[in-house]
């Protein structure tokens, strides 16, 4: 890592913006091919409200991440080899993550967006992935090599490569906690949207808490809202090391996502299948299932139709989360054994049924919960593990254009505070 940091530092001194600058009058020749199309997610970078200026650009500027994006583009133009590119991408991804978590835990001065705003990290990562996709290096780069660089950026900028606990091996006297969140989603409905589960994760990363005489170290990860990444086992890559013996072993793993308006849901039953057909993922891809014909991800490890939480849900649900409320949610949608149509079961599944919707639904929230508790059952069945749905983050109803408002900020702060309180009660 020391060599990587030296390389990154050296590259920051490289000539900005141009790989091969023109010495004659006229525009410089950059190392980016603007004709290369981005993904659906990346194409939203230019989106504004009603044809107005780019909302992502404003979020980047007001969160300070525009500088990170610009520097990354300059460094790409100067990188001399594939090996150097791999180091650069990983280092800058981890710097982006650490910048985001530091920012989330330190007050910001207006007009900067507040510390708990998670959107800057999201749009910075999307911008950097788009830069990698359009990058024209001075050396040959295959399609597979470019994809590997983008994957490295994804893992390093989501906390996955830096989630090792600092307190040594299991049994050192410090309890270890892993908490996850998600990116913003449904951005075609409102490009301004954030995700409070992601904000919560950023606010917790690296924290040490003292609860009832015990010290807890918290590491966090933020997942994409994309079926492809789940199909490529990103969740297992991120979580499995924390179930295995060694320095990364955790004592509790809690996944989290945004769920219902006004409610913190502690989800009890996690279903194996996908069934949401009303919305796509952030690349507008569909998971392939419906409530009548739910499907299993092609990469899903073998496991039962239903898994259950092992979090201390009663203690967590007793938390005061005013102005919201908590609920231990046992309701599922199942296709009973020998039948073909789904039935709602308020108290959980019946024997032999097929999972149409877990307590957390049939989308990626339910799937991350299932994949998490499956890793628990496969690797460390005694581990407390489960899923928390946090309330929906809402703008002031009168605000249809501004990227933030006092109601939105107070709502997000209250959700993050409630999530912290629920986790504390679970630890205590």
Long-range contacts (C-beta under 8 A, 24 or more apart in sequence): 3-87, 4-87, 4-88, 4-90, 4-91, 5-91, 7-84, 7-87, 7-88, 7-91, 8-75, 8-87, 8-88, 8-91, 8-92, 8-95, 11-75, 11-78, 11-79, 11-84, 11-88, 12-71, 12-75, 14-74, 14-75, 14-77, 14-78, 15-78, 16-74, 17-73, 17-74, 17-77, 18-77, 19-77, 19-78, 19-136, 19-137, 19-138, 20-138, 30-77, 31-76, 31-77, 31-135, 31-136, 31-137, 31-138, 32-73, 32-77, 32-131, 32-134, 32-135, 32-136, 33-134, 33-135, 33-136, 34-134, 36-133, 36-134, 38-129, 38-130, 38-133, 38-134, 39-129, 39-130, 39-133, 39-283, 40-282, 40-283, 40-284, 41-126, 41-187, 41-226, 41-282, 41-283, 42-126, 42-129, 42-130, 42-133, 44-126, 44-187, 44-188, 44-191, 45-123, 45-126, 45-127, 45-130, 47-187, 47-191, 48-191, 49-191, 49-192, 49-400, 49-401, 50-401, 52-401, 55-191, 55-192, 55-403, 56-123, 56-126, 56-127, 56-191, 58-403, 59-113, 59-117, 59-119, 59-120, 59-123, 59-192, 59-403, 60-120, 60-123, 60-124, 60-127, 62-111, 62-112, 62-113, 62-120, 62-403, 63-103, 63-112, 63-113, 63-117, 63-119, 63-120, 64-103, 64-112, 64-120, 65-96, 65-99, 65-100, 65-120, 65-121, 65-123, 65-124, 66-124, 68-92, 68-95, 68-96, 68-99, 68-124, 68-128, 69-124, 69-127, 69-128, 69-131, 72-128, 72-131, 73-131, 76-131, 76-132, 76-135, 76-137, 79-137, 80-138, 80-139, 81-139, 82-139, 82-141, 82-145, 85-137, 85-141, 85-149, 86-148, 86-149, 86-152, 89-132, 89-149, 89-152, 89-153, 89-156, 90-152, 90-153, 90-156, 90-161, 91-156, 92-128, 92-153, 92-156, 93-128, 93-152, 93-153, 93-154, 93-155, 93-156, 93-157, 93-161, 94-156, 94-157, 94-161, 94-162, 96-121, 96-124, 96-125, 96-128, 96-156, 96-157, 97-121, 97-156, 97-157, 97-158, 97-159, 97-162, 98-162, 100-124, 100-202, 101-159, 101-202, 101-205, 101-206, 101-220, 103-202, 104-199, 104-202, 104-203, 104-205, 105-202, 105-203, 105-206, 105-207, 113-403, 113-404, 114-404, 114-409, 114-412, 114-413, 115-203, 116-199, 116-202, 116-203, 116-409, 116-412, 116-413, 116-416, 117-194, 117-199, 117-404, 117-409, 117-412, 118-181, 118-184, 118-194, 118-195, 118-196, 118-198, 118-199, 118-202, 118-222, 119-184, 119-192, 119-193, 119-194, 121-157, 121-198, 121-202, 121-222, 122-183, 122-184, 122-194, 122-198, 124-157, 125-153, 125-154, 125-157, 125-158, 128-153, 128-157, 129-153, 129-154, 154-224, 154-229, 154-234, 155-234, 155-237, 158-221, 158-222, 158-223, 158-224, 158-238, 159-201, 159-205, 159-219, 159-220, 159-221, 159-222, 160-221, 160-234, 160-237, 160-238, 163-219, 163-220, 163-221, 163-238, 163-241, 163-242, 163-248, 164-219, 164-247, 164-248, 165-217, 165-219, 165-247, 165-248, 165-250, 166-217, 167-217, 168-247, 169-246, 169-247, 169-249, 170-245, 170-246, 170-247, 170-249, 170-251, 173-215, 174-208, 174-215, 174-216, 174-217, 175-214, 175-215, 175-216, 175-217, 175-251, 175-252, 175-427, 176-216, 176-217, 176-219, 176-242, 176-249, 176-250, 176-251, 176-252, 177-216, 177-217, 177-218, 177-219, 177-250, 177-251, 177-252, 177-253, 177-254, 177-423, 177-427, 178-218, 178-219, 178-220, 178-221, 178-239, 178-242, 178-250, 178-252, 178-253, 178-254, 179-204, 179-218, 179-219, 179-220, 179-253, 179-254, 179-255, 179-256, 179-423, 180-220, 180-221, 180-222, 180-223, 180-238, 180-239, 180-254, 180-255, 180-256, 180-368, 180-372, 181-220, 181-221, 181-222, 181-223, 181-256, 181-257, 182-222, 182-223, 182-224, 182-225, 182-256, 182-257, 182-258, 182-364, 182-365, 182-368, 183-222, 183-223, 183-224, 183-225, 183-282, 184-225, 185-225, 185-281, 185-282, 186-279, 187-282, 188-284, 190-395, 192-395, 192-403, 193-393, 194-393, 194-412, 195-257, 195-258, 195-393, 196-258, 196-390, 196-391, 196-393, 196-412, 196-415, 196-416, 196-419, 197-256, 197-257, 197-258, 197-390, 197-419, 198-222, 199-412, 199-415, 199-416, 200-256, 200-390, 200-415, 200-416, 200-419, 200-420, 201-256, 203-416, 203-420, 204-420, 204-423, 209-424, 209-427, 211-424, 211-427, 211-428, 212-427, 212-428, 214-427, 216-251, 216-427, 219-250, 223-364, 223-368, 224-282, 225-281, 225-282, 225-364, 226-281, 226-282, 226-283, 226-285, 227-274, 227-281, 227-285, 227-286, 227-287, 227-297, 227-364, 228-281, 228-283, 228-285, 230-297, 230-299, 230-364, 230-367, 230-368, 230-371, 231-297, 231-298, 231-299, 232-299, 233-299, 235-367, 235-368, 235-371, 235-372, 236-301, 236-371, 236-375, 239-371, 239-372, 239-375, 240-375, 240-379, 243-375, 243-376, 243-378, 243-379, 243-380, 243-383, 244-379, 244-380, 249-380, 250-383, 251-383, 251-384, 252-311, 252-383, 252-384, 252-385, 252-426, 252-427, 253-372, 253-376, 253-383, 253-384, 253-385, 254-311, 254-385, 254-386, 254-387, 254-388, 254-423, 254-426, 255-368, 255-369, 255-372, 255-386, 255-387, 255-388, 256-387, 256-388, 256-389, 256-390, 256-419, 257-360, 257-364, 257-365, 257-368, 257-387, 257-389, 257-390, 258-365, 258-389, 258-390, 258-391, 258-392, 258-393, 259-360, 259-361, 259-365, 259-389, 259-390, 259-391, 259-392, 260-389, 260-391, 260-392, 261-391, 261-392, 261-394, 262-323, 262-324, 262-325, 262-391, 262-392, 263-324, 263-325, 263-326, 263-327, 263-389, 263-391, 264-319, 264-321, 264-324, 264-325, 264-326, 264-327, 264-388, 264-389, 264-390, 264-391, 264-418, 264-419, 264-422, 265-326, 265-327, 265-329, 265-359, 265-360, 265-388, 265-389, 266-309, 266-311, 266-313, 266-316, 266-317, 266-326, 266-327, 266-328, 266-329, 266-386, 266-387, 266-388, 266-389, 266-422, 267-309, 267-329, 267-358, 267-359, 267-360, 267-366, 267-369, 267-386, 267-387, 267-388, 267-389, 268-308, 268-309, 268-313, 268-328, 268-329, 268-330, 268-348, 268-359, 268-386, 269-306, 269-307, 269-308, 269-309, 269-330, 269-332, 269-348, 269-349, 269-358, 269-359, 270-306, 270-307, 270-308, 270-309, 270-358, 270-359, 270-360, 270-366, 270-369, 270-370, 270-372, 270-373, 270-387, 271-305, 271-306, 271-332, 271-355, 271-356, 271-357, 271-358, 271-362, 271-366, 271-370, 272-296, 272-300, 272-303, 272-304, 272-305, 272-306, 272-307, 272-355, 272-370, 273-305, 273-354, 273-355, 273-356, 273-362, 274-362, 274-363, 274-367, 275-333, 275-356, 275-357, 275-362, 276-361, 276-362, 276-363, 279-363, 281-364, 287-363, 287-364, 289-362, 291-333, 291-342, 291-356, 291-357, 291-362, 292-335, 292-340, 292-341, 292-342, 292-356, 294-335, 294-354, 294-355, 294-356, 294-357, 294-362, 297-367, 300-371, 301-374, 301-378, 303-370, 303-374, 303-377, 303-378, 305-349, 305-353, 305-354, 305-355, 306-332, 306-348, 306-349, 306-353, 306-355, 306-358, 307-370, 307-373, 307-374, 307-377, 308-373, 309-369, 309-373, 309-385, 309-386, 309-387, 310-373, 310-376, 310-383, 310-384, 310-385, 310-386, 311-384, 311-385, 311-386, 311-388, 311-426, 312-384, 312-425, 312-426, 313-386, 315-425, 315-426, 315-428, 316-388, 316-422, 316-423, 316-425, 316-426, 318-425, 319-418, 319-421, 319-422, 319-424, 319-425, 320-421, 321-418, 321-421, 321-422, 323-414, 324-391, 324-414, 324-415, 324-418, 326-422, 329-359, 329-360, 329-389, 330-359, 331-359, 332-356, 332-357, 332-358, 332-359, 333-357, 333-362, 360-387, 360-389, 365-389, 384-426, 388-419, 388-422, 390-415, 390-418, 390-419, 391-415, 391-418
